[in-house]
Amino acid sequence: MHKSISATTRKARKDEKNNSDYIFISEEEFGKAIKQGEFFQWIESPLGKYGILLSSTVDLLAKGCTIIMDLDPTGVNHIKKMCRN
């Protein structure tokens, strides 16, 4: 089992590590990734944008891994719609 690591635009807290707790990226990088369809799922919250990158998800699934994702209801609904299509 593997926990997905979300990308986010918010600033890291003092105990968080990049590429371990989150992938910290700029608003510009996040926007570019959205336009290029690089997210499996993403949301915007008052704290910043959060998203799960397709590349990491596909790589883990290709290896036969089970992925644990921390999603809000909007993210769950988005993934359900994607799986129907």
N, C-alpha and C positions, 0 to 999 in steps of 0.2 A: 504494500500500500504506500501511496505517495500523496502528500498534501500539496495541492496546487499553490503556487506562489503568485499572488496578484500583483499586477503593476498598479502604481498609484501616482497621482500628481501631488499628494500632500507631502509635507516635510517629514523626514524621519524623526521619530522620538529618540531620546538619548540611548535607549537600550536596544534599538532596532538596527539590524544589519541589512545592507543592500544585497539582493539576490539570495537572501536567507529568509527574512521575515516578509519583505516586499521587494519589488523591483521599482525603485524610485526613479521616475522620469519627469521631464518637464511637460508643461501644458502643450507646448508645440510638438514634442515627440508623441504625446498621447493622441493629439488631434491628427497627426500624420498617420499613426497606426490605425485609427478609426477609418480614415479615408481609404486606406489600403486594405481594409478588411482583415487586419491582423488579430482581432480579438474574437475569442470564442463567445465571450459575453462581457459587457461593460455597463457601468452605471455612473451617474453623477450624483453625488451627495453634497450636503453642506460643507463637508470636510475636504472634498476634492473628488477627482474621478478615480474609479477603481475598475480593473478589468483583468480577465484571464486570457492570456495570449494563446492563440491557436497553436503556435509552434510547439510550445511545451506540452500542451494537451495531446496533440497528435503523436508526438514522440513517445510519451508515456503509454498511450493506448496501443501504439504499434508494438511496444515491448510486452504487451499483455498485462500491464499494471492496472491496478484499481486506483482511482484518483479520488481523494477526498477534497471537496470544494466547500468553501464557506461562502454561501450565497444568501442574498436577501430574497424575498418573494418575487420581486421584479426580475431578478436574475434567473430564478427557477422557471418562471413563465417564459422568459426569452429562450431558454434552453429547450423547454418543452416544444415551443413553436419550431425551433430549428430541427428538432428530431422528427417532427411530423413531415417536414419537407424533404 
